Amino acid sequence: MPSHSATQESSAAQEPDAVQEPPEPPDADSYAIQSARRRAAALGASRALHRSVLHIPLAERLSALAAAAPELVGPEEPTDIYGDGVVAALEGEVARLLGKEDAAFFPTGTMAQQVALRCWAGRTGNAAVALHPKAHPEVHEGGAFSAVSGLRSVHPTSEPRLPTADEVRDFEEPFGALMLELPLRDAGFVLPEWEELEAVVAAARERDAVVHFDGARLWECTPHFGRGLAEIAGLADSVYVSFYKSLEGLSGAALAGPRTLVEEARVWRHRYGGQLFQQFPAAVSALLGLRDTLPRLPEYVAHARVVAEALRKGFTESGVAWSRVHPERPHTHQFQVWLPYASDVLNEACLGQAEETGTLLFERWFPDGPPGLSVTEVTVTEAGLKWTADDVREAVAEFVRRIPR
């Protein structure tokens, strides 16, 4: 999301870190009531574009994992101890999917990326990391790069997109690593074209810099690039992927790359406190996501483009003076929608629509940019596949009808 976000990740949106909660307002009771109302609306809605796993009861999630475990890891497989067993099996599967020599499981992506870039800094002798100012470490990690890992950020561009090859090649300051977030979520889940990505990577290599992909959402990039995961990951020296975002796992991440890098990363994982005694629930849920959700992501991306076009037409038909769906043709199954109204007005409209009609079109709006301009993120998953373009336009008309104008 845009720069209004706080540094603490929130669980109150379309997916575990889809948006960030603002600082607690003076009227904490009112804020708690609104949060409860949003959750009740999401749980009670009969139609939504996305059903968050956060709304599945705890017992149901655990039961699903227990039912899947015998098929995923074997009926007699013991639980893991310090990363063996099912965790090691998951690491091997990720390395295979991404075409890398090895992969290491991490409890969080924040830890995985800091470890990766710290290891690369030791090899290159340069602690500067070139990345976008809207990249996750710059917006959502509390300055951990410098505070914890001794790294320093530099920004080849501030445009709402990833840097171009010329911007990387001509940047005035040396850097040891180029980190590219694919897609760049806070700029609208945007991706470059494949040829542009190849050129950016080549420009970094001309400067003797290594390339690391923040691939928290790399899984859904294959339709846009028209390439498989291994070919995409093959452009980078190392790649981080998340299991709890698009794959809807419980938690966890993996760092994939050369075997020597991953072996060193395991040492630093221990030093950072990430060598947990047992992680089998997270590992099983990740394997379940790779088996069941990963193959469906291209379908979600294709339908997100149908939804985006229908939203655009719906706002026009409903007489909204200005609206923006960004990107116009979504690069993944997630995108932004902008409207020229205050966020509290839009939030009341979407909650009222969900409560009274059972249709949850949008989840939560946030102020961003000039006063009176608000943005939300739209995610299209299995629940959204049931919506036709006409369904979307009709829901937009009902939503707009509830906006005081």
C-alpha positions in Angstrom: 0.0 0.0 0.0 1.1 3.6 -0.2 3.3 5.5 2.2 0.6 6.0 4.9 1.3 2.5 6.1 2.8 1.9 9.5 5.7 -0.5 10.1 3.7 -3.1 11.9 2.0 -5.7 9.7 -1.7 -6.0 10.1 -4.0 -9.0 10.0 -7.2 -7.0 9.3 -7.3 -6.9 5.5 -7.7 -9.1 2.5 -4.6 -11.2 3.3 -2.2 -11.2 6.2 -0.3 -8.1 5.2 -2.5 -6.6 2.5 -2.8 -3.3 4.3 -1.3 -1.7 7.3 -3.2 -0.5 10.3 -2.9 3.3 11.1 -1.8 4.4 14.5 -4.4 3.8 17.2 -6.8 6.7 17.2 -7.7 8.6 20.4 -11.1 6.8 20.6 -9.8 3.3 20.9 -13.2 1.9 21.7 -14.7 3.2 18.5 -11.8 1.8 16.5 -12.3 -1.6 18.1 -16.0 -1.5 17.2 -15.2 -0.7 13.6 -12.6 -3.5 13.5 -15.2 -6.0 14.8 -17.8 -4.7 12.3 -15.4 -5.2 9.4 -14.7 -8.8 10.5 -18.4 -9.5 11.0 -19.2 -8.1 7.5 -16.5 -10.3 5.9 -17.7 -13.4 7.8 -21.3 -12.7 7.0 -21.0 -11.8 3.3 -22.4 -14.3 0.9 -20.4 -12.9 -2.0 -16.8 -11.6 -2.0 -13.9 -11.4 -4.4 -11.6 -13.0 -1.9 -12.1 -15.1 1.3 -9.2 -14.5 3.7 -7.9 -17.6 5.5 -7.9 -15.3 8.6 -11.6 -15.9 8.7 -11.4 -19.7 8.9 -11.9 -21.0 12.4 -8.7 -22.3 14.1 -10.0 -25.9 14.5 -11.0 -26.0 10.8 -7.6 -25.0 9.6 -5.8 -27.5 11.9 -8.2 -30.2 10.7 -7.4 -29.5 7.1 -3.7 -29.7 7.7 -4.1 -33.0 9.6 -6.2 -34.4 6.8 -3.6 -33.4 4.1 -0.5 -34.4 6.0 -0.5 -38.2 5.2 -0.7 -37.5 1.5 1.8 -34.6 1.5 4.5 -36.1 3.7 3.5 -39.7 4.4 1.3 -41.3 7.1 4.2 -42.3 9.3 6.4 -39.3 8.9 7.6 -37.9 12.3 7.5 -34.2 13.1 10.6 -32.2 12.3 13.4 -31.3 14.7 15.4 -28.1 14.0 14.6 -28.2 10.3 14.8 -31.8 9.2 11.9 -34.0 8.0 9.0 -32.1 6.4 10.9 -28.8 6.6 13.8 -30.3 4.6 11.3 -31.7 2.2 9.8 -28.3 1.7 13.2 -26.8 1.1 14.0 -29.3 -1.6 10.7 -28.7 -3.3 11.2 -24.9 -3.3 14.7 -25.3 -4.7 13.3 -27.6 -7.5 10.5 -25.2 -8.4 12.8 -22.2 -8.5 15.7 -24.0 -10.3 18.2 -23.2 -7.5 20.8 -25.4 -5.9 19.4 -25.1 -2.4 16.8 -23.4 -0.3 16.4 -22.7 3.5 13.2 -22.3 5.4 12.8 -19.1 7.5 10.1 -18.2 10.0 9.7 -14.8 8.3 10.5 -13.1 5.1 12.0 -10.1 6.9 14.6 -12.4 8.4 15.2 -14.3 5.2 15.9 -11.1 3.2 18.1 -9.6 5.8 20.2 -12.7 6.0 20.5 -13.0 2.3 21.6 -9.4 1.8 23.9 -9.6 4.8 25.6 -12.6 3.3 25.9 -10.9 -0.1 27.4 -7.8 1.5 30.1 -10.0 3.0 30.9 -11.4 -0.4 30.8 -8.1 -2.4 32.4 -5.9 0.4 29.6 -3.3 -0.1 26.7 -3.0 2.4 24.7 -0.7 0.1 21.5 -2.3 -1.2 19.7 -0.6 -4.2 16.0 -1.0 -3.9 12.8 1.0 -4.4 11.7 3.3 -1.6 8.3 1.5 -1.6 9.9 -1.9 -1.2 8.9 -3.9 1.8 12.1 -3.4 3.8 11.8 0.4 3.4 8.1 0.6 4.4 7.1 -2.3 6.6 10.1 -3.5 8.6 10.9 -0.7 11.0 14.3 0.2 9.5 15.7 -3.3 10.2 18.1 -3.2 7.4 20.3 -0.7 9.1 19.3 -1.2 12.8 19.8 -5.0 12.8 22.0 -6.0 9.8 24.2 -3.0 9.1 22.9 -2.6 5.6 22.3 0.7 3.9 19.6 1.5 1.4 20.0 3.5 -1.8 17.2 4.3 -4.3 17.9 4.3 -8.1 14.4 5.7 -8.7 11.4 7.0 -6.8 9.0 6.5 -9.7 6.0 4.2 -8.9 7.7 1.3 -10.7 10.8 -0.8 -10.6 14.0 1.0 -11.8 14.9 0.9 -15.5 18.2 -0.4 -16.8 19.5 3.1 -17.4 18.6 4.1 -13.8 20.5 1.2 -12.4 23.5 1.6 -14.8 23.8 5.4 -14.3 23.1 5.5 -10.5 25.8 7.7 -9.0 26.6 5.6 -5.9 28.1 2.1 -5.8 26.0 -0.7 -4.4 26.7 -4.4 -3.7 23.2 -5.8 -4.4 20.1 -4.8 -6.3 16.9 -6.0 -4.7 13.8 -6.1 -7.0 10.4 -6.7 -5.4 8.3 -8.8 -7.9 5.6 -7.5 -8.0 6.2 -4.1 -6.3 3.1 -4.3 -4.1 3.0 -0.7 -2.7 3.1 0.7 -6.2 0.1 -1.3 -7.2 1.5 -4.9 -7.6 3.3 -3.8 -10.7 5.8 -5.7 -12.8 8.2 -4.7 -15.6 8.0 -6.5 -19.0 10.3 -9.5 -19.3 12.7 -7.8 -21.6 12.9 -4.8 -19.2 13.6 -7.2 -16.3 16.4 -8.9 -18.2 17.9 -5.5 -19.0 17.8 -4.3 -15.4 19.5 -7.5 -14.2 22.2 -7.1 -16.9 22.8 -3.5 -15.9 23.3 -4.5 -12.3 25.8 -7.2 -13.4 27.7 -4.6 -15.4 28.3 -2.9 -12.1 29.4 -6.1 -10.5 26.4 -6.1 -8.2 24.4 -9.3 -7.3 20.7 -9.4 -7.9 18.2 -10.5 -5.3 14.5 -11.0 -5.9 12.0 -10.2 -3.2 9.6 -12.8 -4.5 7.0 -12.7 -1.7 4.4 -12.8 -4.5 6.6 -14.4 -7.2 4.3 -17.3 -7.5 1.6 -15.3 -9.4 4.1 -13.5 -11.8 4.2 -16.3 -14.4 1.2 -15.2 -16.5 2.5 -11.6 -16.9 6.0 -12.7 -17.8 5.0 -15.7 -19.9 7.8 -17.7 -18.2 8.0 -20.4 -15.7 9.1 -19.9 -12.1 12.6 -21.4 -12.7 13.2 -19.1 -15.7 12.1 -16.1 -13.7 14.1 -17.0 -10.6 17.1 -17.9 -12.9 17.7 -14.2 -13.5 18.5 -13.6 -9.9 21.4 -14.8 -7.7 19.0 -15.4 -4.8 15.2 -15.3 -4.3 13.0 -15.1 -1.3 9.4 -16.5 -1.5 6.6 -16.4 1.0 4.3 -19.2 1.9 1.5 -17.2 3.7 0.6 -14.6 1.2 -0.6 -16.0 -2.1 -0.2 -19.6 -1.1 -2.3 -19.0 2.1 0.0 -21.0 4.4 0.2 -20.5 8.1 3.6 -18.6 8.0 7.1 -18.9 6.8 9.4 -18.1 3.9 12.3 -19.6 2.0 15.5 -18.3 0.6 16.8 -20.0 -2.5 20.1 -19.6 -4.2 23.6 -21.1 -4.6 24.4 -23.9 -2.1 27.2 -22.0 -0.5 25.0 -18.9 0.1 22.2 -21.0 1.6 24.6 -22.9 3.9 25.9 -19.5 5.2 22.3 -18.3 5.5 21.4 -21.2 7.7 24.2 -20.2 10.1 22.8 -16.6 10.2 19.3 -17.9 10.6 20.4 -19.5 13.8 22.1 -16.3 15.0 18.9 -14.3 14.2 16.8 -16.6 16.3 15.2 -18.4 13.4 16.3 -22.0 14.1 13.0 -23.1 15.7 12.6 -26.5 17.4 9.6 -27.5 15.3 7.9 -25.9 12.3 5.9 -28.8 10.9 2.4 -27.0 10.8 3.9 -24.2 8.8 5.8 -26.6 6.5 2.7 -28.8 5.9 0.6 -25.7 5.1 3.2 -24.5 2.6 3.3 -27.9 0.9 -0.5 -27.8 0.7 -0.4 -24.3 -0.8 2.2 -25.4 -3.4 0.0 -28.4 -4.3 -3.5 -26.8 -4.3 -3.2 -23.0 -4.7 -0.1 -22.5 -6.9 -1.7 -24.2 -9.9 -4.8 -22.0 -9.6 -3.0 -18.6 -9.5 -2.9 -18.1 -13.3 -6.7 -18.5 -13.3 -7.0 -15.9 -10.5 -4.8 -13.5 -12.5 -6.9 -14.0 -15.7 -10.1 -13.3 -13.8 -8.7 -10.3 -11.9 -8.4 -8.7 -15.3 -12.1 -9.3 -16.0 -12.9 -7.8 -12.6 -10.7 -4.8 -13.1 -12.3 -3.9 -16.5 -15.8 -4.4 -15.0 -14.9 -2.1 -12.1 -13.7 0.6 -14.5 -16.9 0.4 -16.5 -19.0 0.2 -13.4 -17.6 3.4 -12.0 -18.2 5.2 -15.3 -21.7 3.9 -15.7 -22.5 5.0 -12.1 -21.5 8.6 -12.8 -18.3 8.7 -10.7 -16.4 11.8 -11.8 -13.0 10.1 -11.5 -11.7 6.7 -10.7 -8.6 4.7 -11.3 -7.9 1.0 -11.5 -4.2 0.4 -11.3 -2.7 -1.2 -13.3 -5.4 -0.9 -15.9 -4.7 -4.5 -16.8 -3.5 -6.1 -13.6 -0.2 -7.8 -13.7 -1.2 -10.3 -11.0 -4.4 -11.2 -9.2 -4.1 -8.1 -7.0 -4.4 -4.4 -7.9 -5.4 -1.0 -6.6 -8.6 1.1 -6.9 -8.6 4.8 -6.3 -11.6 7.0 -5.7 -12.0 10.8 -4.9 -13.8 10.4 -1.6 -12.7 10.3 2.0 -11.8 6.9 3.3 -14.3 6.9 6.1 -17.1 7.6 3.6 -16.0 4.7 1.4 -15.6 2.4 4.3 -19.1 3.1 5.5 -20.4 2.4 2.0 -18.7 -0.9 1.6 -19.7 -2.1 5.2 -23.3 -1.0 4.7 -23.4 -2.9 1.4 -22.0 -6.1 2.9 -24.3 -5.9 5.9 -27.5 -5.2 4.0 -27.0 -7.1 0.8 -24.4 -9.8 1.6 -22.0 -8.5 -1.1 -18.5 -7.5 0.0 -17.1 -5.7 -3.0 -14.2 -3.9 -1.2 -12.7 -4.5 2.2 -11.0 -1.4 3.5 -10.1 2.0 2.1 -7.2 4.2 3.2 -6.4 7.9 2.6 -3.5 8.5 0.3 -2.3 11.6 -1.6 -4.2 14.8 -1.5 -7.1 15.2 1.0 -10.2 13.4 -0.2 -8.4 10.7 -2.3 -8.5 7.1 -1.1 -7.2 3.8 -2.2 -7.9 0.1 -1.6 -6.4 -3.2 -2.7 -8.5 -5.8 -4.6 -7.6 -9.4 -4.5 -9.3 -12.0 -6.7 -9.1 -15.6 -5.6 -11.4 -18.7 -5.8 -14.4 -16.8 -4.4 -14.1 -14.2 -7.1 -14.2 -16.7 -9.9 -18.0 -16.9 -9.4 -18.4 -13.2 -10.3 -19.3 -12.3 -13.9 -18.5 -8.9 -15.3 -22.2 -8.0 -14.9 -22.1 -9.0 -11.3 -19.2 -6.7 -10.7 -20.8 -3.7 -12.4 -24.1 -4.3 -10.5 -22.2 -4.4 -7.2 -20.3 -1.2 -8.2 -23.7 0.6 -8.8 -25.0 -0.5 -5.4 -21.7 0.6 -3.8 -21.7 4.0 -5.5 -25.4 4.6 -4.6 -24.3 4.5 -0.9 -21.7 7.2 -1.3 -23.0 10.7 -0.3 -22.3 13.0 -3.2 
